[in-house]
Amino acid sequence: MLQQTQVKTVIPYFVKFMERFPDINSLANAEEDEVLSYWSGLGYYSRGRNLLKSAKILQKEFSSVMPDTSEQLQLLPGIGKSTAGAILSLGFKIKAPILDGNAKRVLVRYYNINDPVDLASTVNKLWEIAETNLPEKECDVYTQAIMDVGALICKRSKPECIKCPLSNACVSKKENTHNLLPIRSPKKEKPIKKLYWLILQNEDGEILLENKKTKGVWEGLWTFIGFQEHHCRKEYIKQLSKNYSVLQEGKKIKHNFTHYKLDIDLLHLRVHGKIQNLDNKKVWFNNEDLMKVGLPSPVTKELEQIKKNDSYSFL
């Protein structure tokens, strides 16, 4: 959960997740829909899916026992060298390096590394430094310490050098370049993708959602019915019963992903009568049902808005 997400955001999710899935077997035996329901709103949903896949592998191939070598850990979905190092160091107290964002920032500033940190050559150099700096004893204490220094003191902006236990030997502090580091390669402008959502709500207040079975950032999650082209949404509406009313149209939603931006156009209809010929990817959900499945953040936010509006009669 802490991959690409701040601690304060993770804590409530972690607590609920661990209450429901306290061990490997309880997670391995769960359905993906339920696992993702505990991940809804946290983003980067592949992490939740990878946790479930890893639990199943551990149950089947490792007798539900966590392996204690970096090579075996990195065979599990979603675990790279740094996460493996954190598990070994913090979980098993085995000497192993980490290079998460916080540790990387500390090392870059401490050694005044002026090469862009997103270059493979720089990353390789940092791995060498991380391994060289490992103590022979209490590796877990060192690992936690370098992460904490990066998160709480050597922050991205306005590092609090006066509080830092490393400031006396920090090269970038001596050369007054600490506020300029780390350096990254120039960012490319993210491409924009269009999406046209259709929110269908029946007379009982239920919402029609579809499951994203295809590969992608929202794989396995439930979303409003979506179309890549405006005319495709219009054609779909033509197939509905003529007896419907428009609750909302023209609303625009923007959502950012790592590699692109999503512009969503939203149309919300209430349908009267049955919708025929629904495929098995589309299901009517009431409010209680929605708590049991994974939903992308913009879907969750829109559902909250719908519930606040009494005229929508959402159950």
C-alpha positions in Angstrom: 0.0 0.0 0.0 2.9 2.4 0.7 4.1 2.0 -2.9 3.4 5.5 -4.5 1.0 6.4 -1.6 1.6 8.5 1.5 1.4 7.0 5.0 -1.4 9.2 6.2 -3.5 8.1 3.2 -2.7 4.4 3.7 -3.4 4.0 7.5 -7.2 3.7 7.4 -7.1 1.4 4.4 -4.4 -0.7 6.0 -6.4 -1.1 9.3 -9.6 -2.2 7.5 -7.7 -4.5 5.1 -5.8 -6.2 7.9 -9.0 -6.7 10.0 -10.5 -8.5 7.1 -7.4 -10.3 5.8 -5.2 -10.9 8.8 -3.1 -13.6 7.2 -2.1 -15.1 3.9 -4.8 -17.8 3.8 -7.7 -15.3 4.5 -6.5 -13.2 1.6 -5.8 -16.2 -0.7 -9.3 -17.6 -0.2 -11.0 -14.2 -1.0 -12.6 -13.1 -4.3 -11.1 -10.3 -6.3 -14.2 -8.2 -6.0 -14.1 -8.2 -2.3 -10.3 -7.5 -2.1 -10.7 -4.5 -4.5 -13.6 -3.2 -2.4 -11.1 -2.7 0.4 -8.9 -0.9 -2.1 -11.5 1.4 -3.6 -10.2 5.0 -3.6 -6.5 4.1 -2.9 -5.5 4.0 -6.5 -3.0 2.0 -8.4 -5.3 -1.0 -8.2 -2.8 -3.4 -9.7 -1.3 -3.5 -6.3 -4.4 -5.0 -4.8 -4.7 -7.5 -7.6 -1.0 -8.4 -7.1 -1.5 -8.9 -3.4 -4.2 -11.4 -4.1 -2.2 -13.2 -6.7 0.8 -13.3 -4.4 -1.3 -14.7 -1.6 -2.6 -17.5 -3.8 1.0 -18.3 -4.9 2.2 -18.4 -1.3 -0.6 -20.6 -0.3 -0.1 -23.1 -3.1 3.7 -23.1 -3.5 5.1 -22.0 -0.1 2.6 -23.5 2.3 1.4 -20.0 3.2 4.8 -19.0 4.5 6.6 -15.9 3.3 9.9 -16.7 1.6 13.1 -15.1 3.0 15.3 -14.6 0.0 15.2 -11.7 -2.5 15.1 -14.0 -5.5 12.0 -15.8 -4.2 10.2 -12.7 -3.1 10.8 -11.0 -6.5 9.0 -13.9 -8.2 5.8 -12.7 -6.5 3.6 -10.2 -8.6 4.3 -6.6 -7.7 7.5 -7.2 -5.6 10.6 -5.7 -7.0 14.1 -5.4 -5.5 13.3 -2.5 -3.1 10.1 -4.0 -1.8 11.9 -7.4 -1.4 14.6 -5.6 0.5 12.1 -3.9 2.8 10.4 -7.3 3.6 13.8 -9.0 4.3 15.1 -6.1 6.4 12.0 -5.1 8.4 10.3 -8.5 8.4 13.2 -10.9 8.8 16.0 -8.6 10.0 18.2 -9.8 7.1 20.8 -7.5 5.6 19.2 -6.2 2.4 19.1 -2.8 0.7 16.1 -0.7 -0.2 15.7 2.2 -2.6 12.2 3.6 -2.2 11.6 7.3 -3.0 12.5 8.5 0.5 15.8 6.5 0.7 16.7 7.6 -2.8 16.2 11.3 -2.0 18.4 11.0 1.1 21.2 9.4 -0.7 21.0 11.8 -3.7 21.3 14.8 -1.4 23.8 13.3 1.0 26.2 12.5 -1.9 25.2 15.5 -4.0 24.3 13.4 -7.0 23.5 15.7 -9.9 22.4 13.2 -12.5 18.7 12.7 -13.1 17.4 10.1 -10.7 15.1 8.5 -13.4 18.1 7.4 -15.5 19.0 3.8 -15.3 22.7 4.7 -14.8 21.8 6.8 -11.7 19.6 4.1 -10.3 22.4 1.6 -10.6 24.8 4.0 -8.9 22.3 4.5 -6.0 21.9 0.7 -5.6 25.6 0.4 -5.2 25.6 3.1 -2.6 22.6 1.6 -0.8 24.3 -1.8 -0.5 27.6 -0.2 0.6 26.0 1.7 3.4 24.2 -1.3 4.9 25.4 -2.0 8.5 26.3 -5.5 9.5 23.9 -5.4 12.5 20.4 -3.9 13.0 19.7 -3.6 9.3 16.0 -3.2 10.2 16.8 -0.1 12.3 18.9 1.4 9.5 16.2 0.7 6.9 13.4 2.3 9.0 15.7 5.2 9.8 16.6 6.2 6.3 12.9 5.9 5.2 11.8 8.1 8.2 14.5 10.7 7.5 13.4 10.9 3.9 9.7 11.1 4.8 9.8 13.5 7.8 13.0 15.6 7.4 14.6 15.3 4.0 11.3 16.1 2.3 10.8 16.8 -1.4 10.4 20.5 -0.8 11.7 22.6 2.1 13.9 19.9 3.7 14.4 20.5 7.4 18.2 20.3 7.5 18.4 21.8 11.0 16.7 18.6 12.4 18.6 16.1 10.2 21.1 13.8 11.9 23.1 13.6 8.6 23.4 17.4 8.0 27.0 17.7 9.2 28.3 15.3 6.5 25.7 16.0 3.8 27.5 17.2 0.7 24.6 19.0 -0.9 23.9 20.9 2.4 27.6 22.1 2.4 27.3 23.2 -1.2 23.9 24.6 -0.8 22.4 22.5 -3.5 20.0 20.4 -1.4 16.9 22.4 -2.5 17.7 21.6 -6.1 17.9 17.9 -5.7 16.9 15.3 -6.8 17.0 16.2 -10.5 14.6 14.6 -12.9 14.6 14.5 -16.7 12.1 17.0 -18.3 8.6 15.7 -18.2 6.7 15.0 -21.4 3.2 16.3 -21.7 0.7 13.6 -20.8 -1.7 12.6 -23.6 -5.4 13.2 -23.0 -7.9 10.4 -23.5 -11.6 11.0 -23.8 -14.3 8.9 -22.0 -18.0 9.2 -22.2 -19.8 7.8 -19.2 -23.5 6.9 -19.1 -25.0 6.6 -15.6 -28.2 4.6 -15.8 -30.4 4.5 -12.7 -33.7 2.6 -12.4 -36.9 3.5 -10.5 -35.6 1.6 -7.5 -32.6 3.8 -7.3 -30.2 1.1 -8.4 -27.2 2.0 -10.6 -26.1 0.0 -13.6 -22.3 -0.7 -13.6 -20.1 -2.7 -15.8 -17.0 -4.7 -14.9 -13.7 -3.8 -16.6 -12.4 -7.3 -17.5 -10.0 -5.9 -20.0 -6.4 -5.1 -19.1 -5.8 -1.6 -17.9 -5.6 0.6 -14.8 -9.2 -0.2 -13.8 -9.0 -4.0 -14.5 -11.4 -5.9 -12.3 -13.2 -2.7 -11.1 -16.8 -1.7 -11.6 -17.5 1.5 -13.4 -20.3 3.4 -15.1 -20.9 2.3 -18.7 -18.2 3.9 -20.7 -17.6 4.7 -24.4 -14.6 5.9 -26.2 -16.6 8.0 -28.7 -19.6 10.3 -28.2 -21.6 8.7 -31.0 -21.2 5.3 -29.5 -23.0 6.5 -26.3 -25.8 8.0 -28.4 -26.2 4.7 -30.3 -26.4 2.8 -27.0 -29.1 5.2 -25.7 -31.2 4.7 -28.8 -31.4 1.0 -27.9 -33.0 1.9 -24.5 -36.7 2.2 -23.9 -37.8 5.6 -25.0 -39.2 6.1 -21.5 -36.3 7.8 -19.7 -35.5 11.2 -18.2 -32.3 13.1 -18.1 -31.1 13.8 -14.5 -27.7 15.4 -15.4 -25.7 16.1 -18.6 -22.7 18.0 -19.6 -20.7 17.5 -16.4 -17.0 17.2 -17.0 -14.6 15.2 -14.8 -10.8 15.2 -15.0 -8.7 12.3 -13.7 -4.9 11.9 -13.8 -3.0 8.7 -14.3 0.7 8.2 -14.3 1.0 8.2 -18.1 -2.1 10.1 -19.3 -5.0 12.3 -18.4 -8.6 11.3 -18.6 -11.3 13.7 -19.6 -14.8 12.3 -18.8 -18.1 13.5 -20.1 -21.0 12.4 -17.9 -24.6 11.8 -18.8 -27.0 10.6 -16.1 -30.4 9.1 -17.0 -33.2 7.5 -15.1 -34.8 4.7 -17.0 -38.4 3.6 -16.5 -39.0 -0.1 -17.2 -36.6 -2.9 -17.9 -33.5 -2.7 -20.0 -33.4 -5.8 -22.2 -30.4 -7.9 -23.3 -27.9 -6.9 -20.6 -24.6 -8.9 -20.9 -23.1 -10.6 -17.9 -20.6 -7.7 -17.5 -23.4 -5.3 -16.5 -25.1 -5.5 -13.1 -27.6 -3.4 -11.2 -26.2 -2.3 -7.8 -28.0 -0.9 -4.7 -26.0 1.0 -2.1 -25.3 -2.1 0.0 -24.0 -4.0 -3.0 -21.6 -1.2 -3.9 -19.8 -1.7 -0.6 -18.8 -5.2 -1.7 -16.9 -4.4 -4.9 -14.0 -2.4 -6.1 -14.7 1.1 -7.6 -12.4 3.6 -9.2 -12.0 6.9 -7.3 -14.0 9.0 -9.7 -16.9 6.5 -9.7 -16.9 6.6 -5.9 -16.9 10.4 -5.8 -19.8 10.6 -8.3 -21.9 8.0 -6.4 -21.4 10.1 -3.3 -22.7 13.2 -5.2 -25.7 11.2 -6.4 -26.5 10.0 -2.8 -26.4 13.6 -1.6 -29.0 14.7 -4.2 -32.5 13.7 -2.9 -34.0 14.0 -6.3 -32.0 11.0 -7.5 -33.7 8.8 -4.9 -30.6 6.7 -4.5 -31.0 3.7 -2.1 
